[in-house]
């Protein structure tokens, strides 16, 4: 629909096109290629256009875990501020979904939210194309571009009273999809230019993510620079994705290719040869190995003597650093220290919450913890990485620090 079109007439035309397409009859007009391609995909996925296909959504804990794991928390305020004017009149709602199409956040006037509730357009619901058919969230994620889905362009008939405008949000570092931002409301309330505004706000969010990454590298650089100054030989500091924060005696490069599973110790890196890796808060210290240098272990001192102020001290040959974990993260680290063979997500869930079905929440907590402790924590099952020396201090009692995590 263009700015000069009559929304009611356009909706009637789309309805006639939809009815003919679903009946396999000659259509009075051709749907837009974007919509036609989407209809083909959802037909192939087996979505029923006459069914109420919205799922029951996720529970509060799982929604919260997905929020923290989405990569979108850092730009949520920017998305909200950028689209405040669109929802200020109370006719539309703002929705942010993750890369899988799950609704993570939504806001708007209560009367519009209540209408969305009846469609199952709620936090935690799955709005991917293969779940609910053509819609601005799922179709933006599938097509990788900003889209507006007007009235009967929706594949499921019960959605025809709505119009949605959505745009994908990508991680500027890797180009991977993080999710989508969407403005939805009754068909007559959405202006054709809304999709352009939503697209601009999504791109501004990507710019904010880029700035956030720069600040993260700056923090990593501030920790790594003194260590690099004390070292002899080529070395560099990189974040968990291999982006370079600082280097010394190494040919300048922007990003280093790291192994899929990174852990402390000696590894072979294609561009540098044999290297020794030591964890840093939010990344890695990479030292190019020599024949005379042997890979050294990393030690963790987990001080729980004051439960209100737990402290983690990490030390290696290049230096040391500390972090103050949350009580929950301190509890997880203590559990891993007591179970050197590792713990599954279900087992950690039982320890932390008394039930074994909070695995998504556990994985989100581990993911946040690993952002600080890098490859010191291995997965499948969750445990301290091989070669990591762990000491735990609890109310004056100190575990034997000479044993590594595999022998605790």
C-alpha positions in Angstrom: 0.0 0.0 0.0 1.3 3.5 -0.9 0.7 6.7 0.9 -2.1 7.8 -1.4 -4.1 4.5 -1.3 -7.5 4.2 0.5 -6.8 1.7 3.2 -10.4 0.3 3.1 -10.4 -0.2 -0.7 -6.9 -1.7 -0.5 -8.0 -4.1 2.3 -11.0 -5.2 0.2 -8.7 -5.9 -2.8 -6.3 -7.9 -0.7 -9.1 -9.9 0.8 -10.3 -10.8 -2.7 -6.8 -11.8 -3.7 -6.4 -13.9 -0.6 -9.7 -15.7 -1.0 -8.9 -16.5 -4.6 -5.4 -17.7 -3.8 -6.5 -20.0 -1.0 -9.3 -21.4 -3.2 -6.8 -22.0 -6.1 -8.8 -19.6 -8.3 -7.7 -16.8 -10.6 -6.7 -13.8 -8.5 -8.0 -10.2 -9.3 -4.4 -9.0 -8.8 -1.0 -10.5 -8.1 0.2 -10.3 -4.5 3.6 -8.6 -3.9 6.5 -10.9 -4.6 7.6 -10.7 -1.0 4.1 -11.9 0.1 3.8 -14.5 -2.6 7.2 -16.0 -1.6 6.2 -16.0 2.1 2.8 -17.7 1.3 4.7 -20.4 -0.6 7.0 -21.0 2.4 4.3 -21.3 4.9 2.2 -23.5 2.7 5.2 -25.8 2.4 5.6 -25.7 6.2 2.0 -26.9 6.6 0.5 -23.8 8.3 -3.4 -23.9 8.2 -4.8 -20.5 7.1 -8.0 -21.1 8.9 -6.5 -22.3 12.2 -5.7 -20.3 15.3 -2.1 -21.4 15.4 -0.6 -19.2 18.2 1.2 -21.4 20.7 0.9 -21.1 24.5 4.2 -19.2 24.8 7.0 -19.6 27.4 7.0 -19.3 31.1 8.4 -16.2 32.8 11.8 -17.8 33.5 12.3 -19.0 30.0 11.3 -15.6 28.6 13.8 -13.9 30.9 16.5 -16.3 29.8 15.9 -15.7 26.1 16.0 -11.9 26.8 19.4 -12.1 28.3 20.7 -14.5 25.6 19.2 -12.5 22.6 21.9 -9.8 22.4 19.1 -7.2 22.2 19.1 -6.0 25.8 21.7 -3.4 25.1 19.5 -1.7 22.5 16.1 -2.2 24.0 15.8 1.4 25.3 16.9 2.7 21.9 14.2 0.7 20.1 11.6 1.9 22.6 12.6 5.6 22.4 12.8 5.5 18.6 9.3 4.2 18.2 7.5 6.0 21.1 5.8 8.4 18.7 4.2 5.5 16.8 2.6 3.9 19.8 1.9 7.2 21.7 -1.6 7.5 20.2 -2.6 4.2 21.8 -3.5 2.4 18.5 -0.4 0.3 18.0 2.0 -1.9 20.0 5.7 -2.2 19.8 7.2 -5.7 19.8 10.8 -7.0 19.9 11.4 -10.6 19.0 14.5 -12.8 19.0 16.1 -14.5 16.0 13.7 -17.4 16.3 10.6 -15.2 16.2 9.8 -15.5 19.9 8.2 -12.3 21.3 10.5 -11.0 24.0 9.1 -7.6 24.8 6.0 -5.7 23.9 4.5 -2.4 24.9 1.4 -0.3 24.1 -1.9 0.8 25.4 -3.9 -1.8 27.4 -6.8 -1.8 25.0 -4.6 -2.7 22.0 -2.6 -5.2 24.1 -5.9 -6.9 24.9 -6.7 -7.3 21.3 -3.2 -8.7 20.7 -3.8 -11.2 23.5 -6.8 -12.6 21.6 -4.4 -13.4 18.7 -1.9 -15.0 21.0 0.5 -12.1 20.2 2.0 -12.2 23.7 5.4 -12.3 25.3 6.9 -15.7 24.8 4.8 -16.6 21.8 6.3 -18.0 18.6 5.7 -15.7 15.6 8.1 -17.3 13.2 6.6 -17.9 9.7 6.4 -21.6 10.1 4.3 -21.2 13.2 1.8 -18.4 12.5 2.3 -17.8 8.8 3.1 -14.6 7.0 3.6 -11.7 9.4 6.0 -8.8 9.8 8.2 -10.5 12.4 8.6 -13.9 10.8 8.7 -12.6 7.3 11.3 -9.9 8.1 13.5 -12.6 9.7 13.1 -14.9 6.7 13.6 -12.2 4.0 16.3 -10.3 5.9 14.6 -7.0 5.1 12.1 -4.5 6.4 8.5 -5.5 5.5 5.0 -4.3 6.0 2.2 -6.9 6.0 -1.1 -5.3 5.5 -4.5 -7.0 6.4 -5.2 -10.0 4.2 -1.5 -10.3 3.2 -1.3 -12.2 6.5 -1.5 -15.9 5.8 -3.8 -16.8 8.7 -7.3 -15.3 8.3 -7.7 -14.3 11.9 -4.8 -11.8 11.5 -6.5 -9.9 8.6 -7.7 -7.1 10.9 -4.1 -6.2 11.7 -1.3 -4.6 9.9 2.4 -5.0 11.0 5.7 -3.4 10.0 8.9 -5.1 11.0 12.6 -4.9 10.4 15.4 -7.3 11.2 18.3 -6.4 13.6 21.7 -7.9 12.8 24.8 -8.2 14.9 27.1 -5.6 13.2 30.2 -7.7 14.1 29.1 -10.9 12.4 26.1 -10.1 10.3 24.0 -12.8 12.0 20.4 -12.1 12.9 19.6 -11.1 16.4 15.9 -10.6 16.0 13.3 -8.1 14.8 11.5 -5.0 15.9 7.8 -4.7 14.9 4.9 -2.2 15.2 1.5 -3.7 14.9 -2.1 -2.5 15.2 -5.6 -2.6 13.7 -5.3 -2.4 9.9 -6.7 1.2 9.6 -4.2 2.7 12.1 -0.9 1.8 10.4 0.6 4.4 8.0 2.4 3.2 5.0 5.6 5.1 6.1 5.7 3.2 9.4 7.9 0.5 7.8 10.5 3.1 6.9 10.6 4.4 10.4 10.9 0.9 11.9 13.7 0.1 9.5 15.6 3.3 10.5 15.2 2.5 14.2 16.5 -1.1 13.6 19.6 0.3 11.8 20.2 2.8 14.6 20.0 -0.1 17.1 22.7 -1.9 15.0 24.8 1.3 15.2 24.4 1.3 19.0 25.5 -2.4 19.1 28.6 -1.4 17.1 29.4 1.3 19.6 28.7 -1.1 22.5 31.3 -3.5 21.0 33.8 -0.7 20.7 33.3 0.1 24.4 33.7 -3.6 25.3 37.0 -3.7 23.4 38.2 -0.6 25.2 37.5 -2.2 28.6 39.4 -5.3 27.4 42.3 -3.2 26.2 42.5 -1.4 29.6 43.0 -4.8 31.3 45.3 -6.3 28.7 47.6 -3.3 28.0 49.6 -3.6 31.3 50.0 -7.3 30.7 51.3 -6.9 27.2 53.8 -4.3 28.4 55.3 -6.8 30.8 55.5 -9.7 28.3 58.4 -10.5 26.1 57.5 -11.6 22.6 54.5 -11.3 20.3 51.1 -11.2 22.0 47.6 -9.8 21.6 44.3 -9.5 23.4 41.1 -10.5 21.7 37.4 -10.8 22.7 35.5 -14.1 22.7 34.8 -13.7 19.0 38.4 -13.0 18.1 38.1 -9.2 17.6 41.5 -7.6 18.5 41.6 -5.1 21.3 45.4 -4.7 21.7 48.6 -6.2 20.3 52.3 -6.1 20.7 55.0 -7.3 18.2 52.2 -8.8 16.0 51.4 -7.8 12.4 48.3 -5.6 12.8 45.0 -7.4 12.2 41.4 -6.7 13.0 40.2 -10.2 13.9 41.8 -13.5 14.9 40.1 -16.8 14.0 39.7 -18.8 17.2 38.8 -22.4 17.6 35.1 -23.2 18.0 35.7 -24.4 21.6 38.3 -22.2 23.3 40.0 -23.1 26.5 43.2 -22.1 28.4 46.4 -23.7 27.2 48.3 -24.2 24.0 46.5 -24.2 20.6 47.4 -23.9 17.0 46.1 -20.8 15.3 46.2 -20.6 11.5 47.6 -17.1 11.3 50.1 -17.3 14.2 51.0 -20.9 14.8 51.3 -22.3 18.3 49.9 -20.0 20.9 49.3 -20.0 24.6 45.8 -18.7 25.6 45.0 -17.2 29.0 41.5 -15.9 29.9 40.8 -12.2 30.4 37.5 -10.6 31.5 35.6 -10.6 28.2 38.3 -12.2 26.1 41.7 -13.9 25.8 45.4 -13.1 26.0 47.1 -14.8 23.1 50.8 -15.3 23.4 52.7 -16.6 20.4 54.6 -19.7 21.7 58.3 -20.4 21.5 60.2 -23.6 22.0 61.5 -22.4 25.3 58.0 -21.4 26.6 55.8 -24.0 28.0 52.0 -23.6 28.3 51.1 -22.7 31.9 47.9 -23.3 33.8 45.4 -20.8 35.0 44.4 -20.5 38.6 41.0 -19.4 40.0 40.6 -18.4 43.6 36.8 -18.3 44.5 36.4 -16.4 47.8 33.0 -17.1 49.3 34.1 -16.2 52.9 31.7 -13.2 52.8 28.5 -14.4 51.0 27.5 -10.8 50.4 30.7 -10.0 48.5 32.0 -13.0 46.6 35.2 -12.5 44.7 36.8 -14.4 41.8 40.5 -13.9 41.3 42.1 -15.3 38.1 45.8 -15.5 37.6 48.2 -16.8 35.0 51.8 -16.3 33.9 50.9 -12.9 32.3 49.2 -11.4 35.4 46.0 -11.5 37.3 42.6 -9.9 37.5 39.5 -10.1 39.6 35.7 -9.9 39.2 32.8 -9.7 41.6 30.2 -12.3 40.6 26.5 -12.0 41.5 25.4 -14.4 44.3 23.8 -16.6 41.7 27.0 -16.8 39.6 29.1 -17.5 42.8 26.7 -20.3 43.6 27.1 -21.8 40.1 30.9 -21.6 40.4 30.9 -23.3 43.8 28.7 -26.1 42.4 31.1 -26.6 39.5 34.0 -26.7 41.9 32.3 -29.4 43.9 31.4 -31.5 40.8 34.6 -31.7 38.8 33.2 -34.2 36.4 30.6 -31.6 35.3 26.9 -30.9 35.7 24.2 -31.0 33.1 21.8 -28.1 32.8 19.1 -30.2 34.4 21.3 -31.0 37.4 22.3 -27.4 37.9 18.6 -26.5 37.7 17.8 -28.9 40.5 20.6 -27.5 42.7 19.6 -23.9 42.0 15.8 -24.0 41.7 14.7 -27.3 43.2 13.4 -28.5 39.8 15.1 -29.9 36.8 13.1 -28.0 34.1 14.7 -24.6 34.4 17.4 -25.5 31.9 16.9 -22.4 29.6 17.4 -20.2 32.6 20.5 -22.1 33.6 22.0 -21.9 30.1 21.4 -18.1 30.1 23.1 -17.7 33.5 26.1 -19.8 32.3 26.2 -17.7 29.1 26.4 -14.5 31.1 29.0 -16.0 33.4 31.2 -17.1 30.4 31.2 -13.5 29.1 33.4 -12.7 32.1 35.3 -16.0 32.6 35.7 -17.0 28.9 36.8 -20.5 28.3 37.4 -21.3 31.9 34.0 -22.9 31.9 33.5 -25.8 29.5 30.2 -27.2 28.3 28.5 -30.6 27.7 28.6 -31.0 30.7 29.3 -27.7 32.4 32.6 -27.8 34.3 35.8 -26.0 34.8 38.1 -26.4 31.8 40.9 -28.9 31.9 44.1 -27.5 33.4 42.3 -24.9 35.5 43.4 -24.9 39.1 40.6 -24.0 41.5 40.6 -23.0 45.1 37.4 -22.3 47.0 37.4 -20.3 50.3 34.3 -20.7 52.4 34.2 -19.3 56.0 37.9 -19.7 56.6 38.1 -23.1 54.9 40.2 -23.3 51.7 40.0 -26.2 49.3 43.2 -27.8 48.1 44.5 -25.3 45.4 47.0 -27.8 44.1 44.3 -30.0 42.5 42.9 -29.0 39.1 39.2 -29.0 38.3 39.3 -32.5 37.0 40.5 -33.8 40.4 38.5 -31.6 42.9 
